[in-house]
Structures are given as structure tokens and as C-alpha cells.
Amino acid sequence: MAVITAHTYKPYLSHSPPNLRHSSPISVSSSPFPLKTTIPCLASSPLAAESPLTAKVGNAKKDFLHIDDFDKETILKILDRAIEVKALLKSGDTTFRPFEGKTMSMIFAKPSMRTRVSFETGFNLLGGHAIYLGPDDIQMGKREETRDVARVLSRYNDIIMARVFAHQDILDLAKYASVPVINGLTDYNHPCQIMADALTMIEHIGRFEGTKVVYVGDGNNIVHSWLLMAAVIPFHFVCACPNGFEPDPKTVEKARKAGISKIEITNDPKEAVRGADVVYSDVWASMGQKEEAAYRRQVFNGFQVDQSLMDMAGSKAFFMHCLPAERGVEVTDEVVEAPYSIVFPQAENRMHAQNAIMLHVLGK
């Protein structure tokens, strides 16, 4: 990519397009949000005991493992780049091929539609060739040790993307690979998704900084990534979840200690959504938790995003969901199909945000 030497002021980061749902932007203060003490956070996931958080990998190459591995300027540069490259692709220009002659291995311990298609299509559109390695192709950690997989693929490829269960797997891949590694999702976090979300908010709200994002549901890997983003970019983040399903407390503490954003964890979704710019939801039982689905439906009663909850949020609120959605469970069909729902532009932006991430890690 053309290297951006400095982040310049962009009008679209602070002013709303004329067709937006909300009427007046929230001014962004230059000072950090005040921290607010809320209910204690209780971990509901086994990963909390391990709490890998954002352990840094000791090598000189660029990886994209956690959002808070980067400073604000870098995150904004990547988002700017996503906007630029998206516009180029939308214009029909096919001459920008920075990945010509490059190959990428895509490791999928977890199956996916959006992650595979967005990475493979994006890499191809920019001139590269992506290789899909499904759950039975490598069996990383079983058939072959992760450190060996990392070193072998580094000799074939220019970049590795992995969508795995255990967060330690992505850390080990990055530790032993000599090429950049991108985190396509782990049980702990999902940084590419939140970058796509930020891009979508810039396009539809007119800015990302200073917004209020209210997540309603399980305190899962999506929440952890929002918290890590809040440790870098100033905005107001609220997680409304049932008692016992709060996000990893060490990640909450990390985000609060950064002193950048206002962080709230609550058990009251109705109060949480008031004044939201975005109401965000995800499935109540993620992959690997389906045996808990019936139990979770009982516990999460009252946390469904329906029209009445969106009405409480206010007329400026948009609805977002990382998909796939279980319509009629965590969100109603009416909300997904409403004019304020931006779930499909959000899904498209996975590709554009990831293109910018790949350009960054490859130094293009």
C-alpha cells in the first residue's frame, strides 16, 4: 500500500452524511471519559482462568492479533486505508494489485462463511492467492504441533490467517511464524470484526470516536474486542449481560485502566440502551456452546433485542450484529430487517477492513 505518514483530519470522522438516521453528532472531548465503577465482573468462560489477554509476541514482524497492540494513530490509519481501498474497488478499478505474487494460508479450526469468503475474495481482488485449510486439513495441535505448522507455512506463504478455538493457538502461530499472522477469531477475541464495525459506524453515523455502543448479550469474544478497542479509541462502551455472563474481568480492568473510554458492565439492558448510537447483539450460544443453548435461552430471557428495546434506545440508534443471527432468539426478525439495521453493510465491511489490515501487515 502507499504508506501513510500521518493521520490527517477526515471530515467523515466528525460530520454525519445527510441521509443518516440521527440528527446531531456527539462532540468528542479531548480529555478521557471519566471512569465509572459498576457491578463486579464475573467470568463465565474457561478462558478467563487462563486470561491470555494481549500477550505480546516477541518478534519484529507485524501481526494483527489484538486491537490494543496498536496505538490510536495506527488504528485510524488502517480505517482510512479501508475507506480508500473500498472506494477504489467500488469504482471498478482493477489495477490496484499490491498482493500480486503473494500467497496466504487460511487456517480454519472453526468453519465460517464470512471470514473465509471475505479474506479469500479480498486477497484475490488485490492480486493474491489464498489457500483454504479446513478443520481436517491440518488438525493443528493434534496431527501436527502448532509451532511446526507455523514454521512450515512461513516457508510457503507471505501471510497466515487463522480462525481457531484456543487463543493460545494464535499466540503460538505468531510466535513461531516468520511471516505476519492475522487473528481471524479465537475464543478470546475477534479483532477483524470490530475493525469492520468501526468502519461501518464511520460510514453510517459519520464518526466512531465519541459514540455510545451498547452490546446486549453474552460477554464473549466480541465484547473482549470492543473492550480492547476502547483501550485505544475514546468512546462509551456498555455491555448489558445476565449475571454470571459478564466478560473477562481482567480485560474489563485493562480497558478501564487505559483511561481512554467510559466502560460500563450492567445487568439492565433497558437502561443500558438509552441514548445509544449502536445497539449490538450476538448469538447467546457460540460455536462450542450449543449444548448450553436451551439453558442460555432461559438465563438470557429479557436480553432479546426487539422493537421495544430499540425504541428505548432512541431514534438515532442503529442495530448491528456480527452474524450469523438466530432470528427470534437474541434478536427479532423485525429488528434485523428494519431500516435502522446495518448488519449487511457491516458484513460487507469485513472484507474491506481486512484488506486494509493485510495491507498494513505486509507493509503495502
C-alpha positions in Angstrom: 0.0 0.0 0.0 1.0 3.6 -0.3 2.5 4.3 3.1 0.5 7.0 5.1 3.0 9.1 7.0 0.5 10.8 9.3 -3.2 10.7 10.1 -4.9 13.7 8.8 -8.3 15.1 9.7 -11.1 13.5 7.8 -14.5 15.3 7.6 -16.3 12.0 7.6 -14.9 11.2 11.1 -16.9 14.1 12.7 -19.7 15.1 10.4 -22.8 13.0 9.5 -23.8 12.3 5.9 -27.2 13.9 5.0 -29.2 10.7 4.9 -28.3 9.5 8.4 -30.8 8.4 10.9 -29.6 10.6 13.8 -29.8 14.4 13.8 -26.9 15.8 15.7 -23.4 14.4 16.3 -21.9 13.9 19.8 -18.9 16.1 20.4 -15.8 14.3 21.2 -13.9 15.6 24.2 -10.2 15.7 24.0 -10.0 14.5 27.6 -10.6 10.9 28.5 -14.0 9.8 29.6 -14.4 9.5 33.4 -14.2 6.0 34.7 -17.3 4.6 36.3 -17.5 1.9 38.9 -20.2 -0.6 38.1 -21.1 -4.1 39.1 -18.3 -6.6 39.6 -17.5 -8.7 36.6 -17.7 -12.5 36.9 -16.0 -14.7 34.3 -18.3 -17.2 32.6 -15.8 -18.7 30.2 -12.9 -21.1 30.9 -10.5 -18.8 29.1 -10.9 -16.3 31.9 -8.9 -18.5 34.3 -6.0 -18.5 31.7 -6.5 -14.9 30.8 -4.0 -14.7 27.9 -5.3 -11.2 27.3 -3.0 -9.5 24.9 0.4 -11.1 25.5 2.9 -9.5 23.1 4.8 -11.7 20.7 8.5 -11.1 20.7 9.4 -10.7 17.1 9.9 -7.8 14.7 7.3 -8.7 12.1 3.8 -7.2 12.1 1.0 -9.4 13.3 -2.7 -8.5 13.8 -3.7 -10.4 17.0 -5.4 -7.8 19.3 -6.6 -4.3 18.6 -4.7 -2.8 21.5 -1.4 -4.0 20.1 -1.6 -0.8 18.1 -1.9 2.9 19.0 -4.8 5.2 18.0 -2.9 6.7 15.1 -2.3 3.2 13.5 -5.9 2.1 14.0 -7.2 5.2 12.4 -4.7 4.8 9.5 -5.9 1.3 8.9 -9.5 2.5 8.9 -8.6 5.3 6.5 -7.0 2.8 4.2 -10.1 0.6 4.3 -12.2 3.6 3.2 -9.8 4.4 0.3 -9.4 0.8 -1.0 -13.2 0.2 -0.7 -13.9 3.2 -2.8 -11.3 2.0 -5.4 -12.9 -1.4 -5.6 -16.4 0.1 -5.8 -15.3 2.3 -8.7 -14.5 -0.8 -10.7 -10.8 -0.1 -10.9 -9.0 -3.5 -11.1 -5.4 -2.1 -11.5 -4.6 -1.9 -7.8 -3.0 -5.4 -7.2 -0.5 -5.0 -4.3 -0.7 -8.7 -3.4 0.4 -9.8 -6.9 2.6 -12.9 -6.5 1.7 -13.2 -2.8 0.1 -16.3 -1.1 -1.9 -16.6 2.1 -2.7 -19.7 4.1 -6.1 -19.6 5.8 -6.3 -22.0 8.8 -9.9 -22.8 9.9 -10.3 -24.8 13.0 -13.7 -23.3 13.2 -15.8 -23.2 10.0 -17.0 -19.9 8.7 -18.8 -18.2 5.8 -18.0 -14.5 6.3 -14.4 -15.0 7.4 -13.4 -17.4 4.6 -15.2 -15.5 1.8 -14.2 -12.0 2.9 -10.5 -12.9 3.3 -10.3 -15.1 0.2 -12.2 -12.6 -2.0 -10.4 -9.6 -0.7 -6.9 -11.1 -1.1 -7.8 -12.2 -4.7 -9.2 -8.8 -5.7 -5.9 -7.3 -4.7 -3.9 -9.8 -6.7 -3.1 -12.5 -4.3 -3.9 -16.2 -3.9 -5.4 -17.6 -0.7 -5.3 -21.2 0.3 -8.1 -22.7 2.4 -7.1 -25.2 5.1 -10.2 -26.6 6.8 -10.6 -28.3 10.2 -9.5 -31.7 8.8 -6.6 -30.5 6.6 -4.1 -29.7 9.4 -5.7 -30.6 12.8 -3.3 -28.1 14.3 -2.2 -29.2 17.8 -3.4 -32.8 17.2 -1.9 -34.1 13.9 0.9 -31.6 14.0 2.2 -29.2 16.6 1.3 -25.5 16.1 4.9 -24.4 16.2 5.7 -26.8 13.3 2.7 -25.7 11.3 3.8 -22.0 11.7 7.3 -22.6 10.5 6.3 -24.8 7.5 3.6 -22.4 6.3 6.0 -19.5 6.7 8.3 -21.1 4.1 5.4 -21.3 1.6 3.3 -18.2 2.2 3.6 -14.5 2.7 0.9 -14.3 5.3 -1.1 -16.6 7.6 -4.7 -16.0 8.8 -6.2 -18.4 11.4 -9.6 -18.8 12.8 -9.2 -21.1 15.9 -10.7 -22.0 19.2 -8.0 -21.6 21.8 -6.4 -18.2 21.9 -3.1 -19.7 22.8 -3.0 -21.2 19.3 -3.0 -17.8 17.6 -0.2 -16.7 20.0 1.8 -19.8 19.2 1.4 -19.3 15.5 2.6 -15.7 15.7 5.5 -16.7 18.0 6.9 -19.3 15.6 5.9 -17.9 12.2 8.3 -15.7 10.3 5.5 -14.1 8.3 2.6 -11.9 9.6 -0.2 -13.7 11.3 -3.8 -12.3 11.4 -6.3 -13.4 14.1 -9.4 -14.4 12.2 -11.1 -15.2 15.5 -10.4 -17.0 18.8 -12.5 -17.9 21.8 -11.0 -14.8 23.4 -11.3 -12.1 20.8 -12.3 -11.2 17.2 -10.3 -8.0 16.2 -11.1 -8.1 12.5 -14.8 -8.0 13.2 -14.5 -4.9 15.4 -12.4 -3.1 12.8 -15.2 -3.8 10.3 -17.7 -2.5 12.9 -15.8 0.7 13.3 -15.6 1.2 9.6 -19.4 0.7 9.3 -20.0 3.2 12.1 -17.9 5.8 10.3 -19.9 5.3 7.2 -23.4 5.3 8.8 -23.0 7.5 11.8 -20.3 9.8 10.5 -17.8 9.1 13.2 -16.5 6.4 15.5 -14.9 8.4 18.3 -17.3 9.6 21.0 -20.2 7.3 20.1 -22.1 5.1 22.5 -22.0 1.4 21.7 -24.3 -0.9 23.7 -23.8 -4.6 23.4 -26.7 -6.8 24.7 -26.0 -10.5 25.3 -23.2 -12.8 26.4 -19.9 -11.3 27.4 -18.0 -13.2 24.7 -15.0 -12.6 22.4 -16.8 -9.8 20.6 -17.2 -7.9 23.9 -13.5 -8.5 24.6 -12.5 -7.0 21.3 -14.8 -4.0 21.9 -13.1 -3.5 25.3 -9.6 -3.7 23.7 -10.7 -1.1 21.1 -12.0 1.1 24.0 -8.4 1.0 25.4 -7.2 2.8 22.2 -10.1 4.9 20.8 -12.3 7.0 23.1 -16.0 6.1 23.1 -18.6 4.9 25.5 -19.0 1.1 25.7 -21.7 -0.6 27.7 -22.1 -4.4 28.0 -25.5 -5.5 29.2 -25.4 -9.2 30.1 -27.1 -11.6 32.6 -25.5 -12.1 36.0 -22.7 -14.6 35.6 -22.1 -14.0 31.9 -20.0 -10.8 32.1 -16.8 -10.5 30.1 -13.4 -11.5 31.4 -12.8 -9.2 34.4 -9.1 -8.7 33.6 -10.0 -7.4 30.1 -12.5 -5.0 31.6 -9.9 -3.8 34.1 -7.4 -3.4 31.3 -9.8 -1.2 29.3 -10.6 0.9 32.3 -7.0 1.4 33.3 -6.2 2.7 29.9 -8.3 5.8 30.9 -9.5 6.3 27.3 -13.1 5.4 27.3 -16.1 5.1 29.5 -16.8 1.4 30.3 -19.9 0.1 31.9 -20.9 -3.5 32.7 -24.6 -3.9 33.7 -27.4 -6.4 34.0 -30.1 -4.0 32.8 -30.4 -3.8 29.0 -33.3 -1.4 29.1 -31.4 1.2 31.0 -28.2 0.5 29.1 -29.5 1.2 25.6 -30.8 4.7 26.3 -29.0 7.2 24.1 -27.1 4.5 22.2 -25.7 5.2 18.7 -25.4 1.5 18.2 -27.3 -1.5 19.8 -25.2 -4.6 19.1 -26.0 -8.2 19.6 -24.6 -11.7 19.0 -25.8 -15.3 19.4 -26.3 -16.4 23.0 -24.6 -19.7 22.5 -21.5 -19.5 20.3 -19.8 -22.4 18.5 -18.7 -25.0 21.1 -21.5 -23.9 23.4 -24.5 -25.3 21.6 -25.2 -27.9 24.3 -25.9 -25.0 26.6 -28.4 -23.3 24.1 -31.6 -24.3 25.9 -30.2 -23.3 29.3 -28.9 -20.0 27.9 -32.3 -19.1 26.4 -33.8 -19.3 29.9 -31.0 -17.3 31.5 -31.0 -14.6 28.7 -34.7 -14.1 28.9 -35.2 -10.3 28.8 -32.0 -9.7 26.7 -33.5 -10.1 23.3 -33.2 -7.1 21.1 -36.7 -6.4 19.9 -38.5 -3.3 18.6 -39.4 -2.1 22.2 -35.7 -2.2 23.2 -34.8 -0.3 20.0 -37.5 2.3 20.9 -35.9 2.7 24.3 -32.5 3.3 22.6 -33.9 6.3 20.7 -34.5 7.3 17.1 -30.8 7.7 16.3 -29.8 4.2 17.2 -28.6 1.7 14.6 -28.7 -2.1 15.1 -25.6 -4.2 14.5 -24.9 -7.9 14.7 -21.7 -9.8 13.7 -23.8 -12.6 12.2 -24.9 -15.3 11.9 -28.0 -14.4 13.8 -30.5 -16.7 15.3 -33.6 -14.7 14.5 -36.3 -14.9 17.1 -33.7 -15.7 19.8 -31.2 -12.9 20.6 -32.8 -10.6 18.0 -36.2 -10.4 16.4 -36.7 -10.7 12.6 -38.4 -7.3 12.7 -35.2 -5.6 14.0 -32.8 -7.4 11.6 -35.0 -6.2 8.6 -35.6 -2.7 10.0 -34.3 0.4 8.2 -32.0 1.1 11.1 -30.4 -2.3 10.8 -26.9 -2.1 9.2 -26.0 -5.8 9.6 -25.4 -6.4 5.9 -23.2 -3.3 5.2 -21.4 -4.4 8.4 -20.9 -7.9 6.9 -19.6 -6.5 3.7 -17.1 -4.3 5.6 -15.4 -7.4 6.9 -13.7 -7.7 3.5 -12.7 -4.0 3.3 -11.4 -3.8 6.8 -9.4 -7.0 6.4 -8.0 -5.8 3.1 -6.6 -2.8 5.0 -5.3 -5.0 7.8 -3.5 -7.2 5.2 -2.0 -4.2 3.5 -0.8 -2.9 6.9 0.9 -6.2 8.0 2.5 -6.6 4.6 3.8 -3.1 4.5 1.9 -2.2 1.3 
